[in-house]
Amino acid sequence: GMSELKDTIRADLKTSMKAKEKQRTSAIRALLAAIQAEETTGSRHELEDEDILKVIAREIKKRRESAEVYEENGRPELAEAELVDVPFFEAYQPRQLDDAELKALVEEAIAEVEKENGEAPTMKQMGAVMKVANAKAAGQADGKRLSAEVKGQLN
């Protein structure tokens, strides 16, 4: 089916162009290009909302990682340029969990894995816990935050 999220993004592009919001327009164009690239290379089909959220998360991650590299190399202006699109991309993500919610979600994930295996998971089962936690988070926490919390609780 057609993605409602993609319709929203397209509509936002028209709005931002009319309003002459240059940064927002270029961010949305970049995002639509990334979505289109995914549709043509990866799957050759219309992406669902869930797939589009993955593309958004990946684009944010890519820019944050590039910015980090620029920062480390003493190029703050390039780092800043990498991050310009990020808030516009984040606007399409579901509300992100706060630390307390994240902690509770990971506790639940650990409890589920424990119930399945009949014993408390250790770091060896981190993958299994991450799988459950990721499914529960449904895009409301990035992988880095999730794995840090899982590691913290399993140790």
N, C-alpha and C positions, 0 to 999 in steps of 0.2 A: 504493500500500500504506500501511498504518498506520505511523506513525512510532514507532520504539522510543524515541526521545528524548522524544517527547511523553508516552508511557506513563510513562517514568521521572520526568518533571517532575510529572505528575499524582500518581504514587505518593508522590513527595517532599512534595507538598502535604499529603496525608493524614497522613504521618509528622510533619511539622512542626506541623500543627494539633493532633495528639494530644499532642505534646511541648510544646505551648504556646510555640513559638518565634515570637514575634510578628513580628520583623523578617524572618525567613526566610519565614514564611507570607505576609506582605504583598508581599515581593519576588516570590515564585513566582506569587501571584495576578496581579501586574502583568504578569509575563512571559506567563502563559497568556492574559491579556486581549489582549496585543499579538499573540500567535499567532492567536487567534480573529479579531481585527480583520483580520489579513492574509488569513485564510481566507475571510472574508465579503466584503471589499472587492476585494482583488486578484484572486485566482485562482478563488475559489468552489470550491475543492477541498481535500481533506485535504493538508496540507503533508508533504513528505518531510523526513527528517532534515536534508538539505542546506539546504532552505528555512528550517527552524527555526533552524539555525545562523546564517543571514543575518539573521533577525529578532533573534536574541540580540546579534549584533555591532552591529546598527543601534541597538538599545535602549541598549547600553553607550555607543556613540558619542554618542547624543542626550544622555544624562545627563552625560557628560564635558564636552560642549560647553556645556551649560547651567551646569554648575559653574564652568567657565572664565569665563563671562560674569559670574556672581555674584561670583567672586573679583575680577575687574577692577573691579567696581562696589562693592568693599568690603563685600560681604555674605557673609563666610565661613560663617556658620551655614546660609545657604541653599545654598551650594556643598556643604557637608557633607551636607545632607539629600538633595541630588541624587545623591550618590555612595553612599548607604547600600545600595542594591540591587545595585550593581556587582559586589561579590565573589560574591554569590549567583548572578548571571548568569554570571560567568566560570567558575564551577564546572562549567557545562555545555559550555564550550568545550574543544576539543582542547588538549593541552599546547602552550603557546606556545614558539616557537623562541627560543633564546638568540642573542646577537649573532653569534657565530661561525657558527652554523647558518644564520642569515639571510644572512650574507655569502656563504657557500658556495652557498646556493640561488640568490642573485642572480647569482653568477658563472656558474652552470650555465645560467640563463635567458639571460644575455648570449651565452654560447657557442652556445646553440641558435639564437638569432636570427642570430648571425654566420654559422653554418653554412647557414641558410636563404637569407640574402641575399648570401653570398659576400664580405661585408666586415664589419668591426667596426661595431656600431651606435653612433650618436651620439645626442645628446639628441633629435634629430628622430624617432628610433625608440623613444623612451621608452614610448609606448603599447604597441608590440609587445612590448617587454621586460616591461612590467608585466603584460600579458596572460598571458605564459608564467609569470612569477613568481607571480602570483595562483593560477594553476592548481596549481603545485607546492606552494604554501604551504597550500592547502586549509584555510583558516581558522586556521592556526597562527601567523599574524602579521597584525596589522591593517594596513590600507592605508597609514596614515601612516608606519609603520616601513618598510614595503616601498618606498614611493616615495622616502623619504629615502635608503635604501640604494642603490636604482637610480640616483638622481640622483648620489649620491656616486661610484659606480663609472663612470658614463658621462661624468662631467666630466673 
